[in-house]
Amino acid sequence: MTALPPIHLPAGLPAPDNDTLAHGARVQAMLTERIRAAGGWLPFEHWMQAALYEPGLGYYSAGSIKLHHEGDFTTAPETSPLFGQALAHQVADVLAASQTQSVLEFGAGSGALAAALIPALNSLGIRVQYQILELSADLRARQQARLTAWADQVQWLDALPAAFSGCVLANEVLDAMPAILFQWTDEGDPAILGVALDARPGALAPFRWVLHEAPPGTAAAIKARMPALPGYRSELNLQAEAWVRHLGLWLEKGAALLIDYGFPQAEYYHPQRAQGTLMCHFRHHAHDQPLVLAGLQDLTTHVDFTAMADAALDGGLEVLGFTSQARFLMNAGLLDLVNAPGEDPAQRARQLTTLNTLLSEAEMGELFKVLAVGRGINPPLRGFTRGDRRDRL
């Protein structure tokens, strides 16, 4: 019999306050009803969608602070404005090549990237027209409050544009798209993991894992990416692939910079990565138990960048570059920003501290990658002039 993943309470998690627990109870009630309505179980992809994005209840749709010190995790733009300032040089090149001043950011979070990027582009002589597509009403309100100084340059969209030319930005967007969770059975067949109700006395969570036969299309996609390894568990993110493929329908000229943590496919499905990449984040504690704290914690999976590059090609786009975040930022001039003449010594000392987080292999420098895809833009792009890894995709 194929073993299911264990459920346990991660050690060291801070206790949620009463308001958080009350919200969690509402999320559990919603998910319970959703499971019952679906006939007793939900594929994990659907569970993740509801836990993260259910209006008014999901993690990204409710009002909790998610980002930076007071939230559950910290992104590169919140670590330092240097991230956005260095990125501005690459964005400026894309805008010049596409003969426009339009930037479109997906999932802008706290607005930290826009707050660094807009003045940096302005200082380069580009009066950028900055568009943001944000699914969370709560985060949109926070972005609007943070970006009031550039209100005449920022526009929030409710839907994808029919056509767009310029630079598209997606920083830590793909990892939050709901993924299929699969496991190879002892018989050597791919099965998908789902979530059912657990009414057993003393259960650690009101939910439990179940295994179901993978639909033919899903099974074929899994088999095309890795050999059968009984007991091996990982993810398949067809939603993210569809999103990248769809870029080709509306990106007329320009480039999309996709920044996220992940690996090329050969590393993603490496035999030693037998438990997959699914991670949860709660109050800066990372763990691998998505069925606890439903709706109260972030759920993410790493990005299969080979699959994203293939999806871009399927959508009629070109793959313009692929490298680590550290190499990209150095190519884009991050070190020049830190060493600029006239910098206040105290400010420089603070910036040097953040460099370790952005560039170190032990921090964000190697785990995070940058993939550039686009149309009508001639490589090499500035951020990939050294250390381009397209040959590893």
Summary of the structure (lengths in Angstrom):
residues: 393
radius of gyration: 21.3
end to end distance: 35.4
largest distance: 67.2
contacts: 1330
relative contact order: 0.16
helix: 39%
strand: 23%
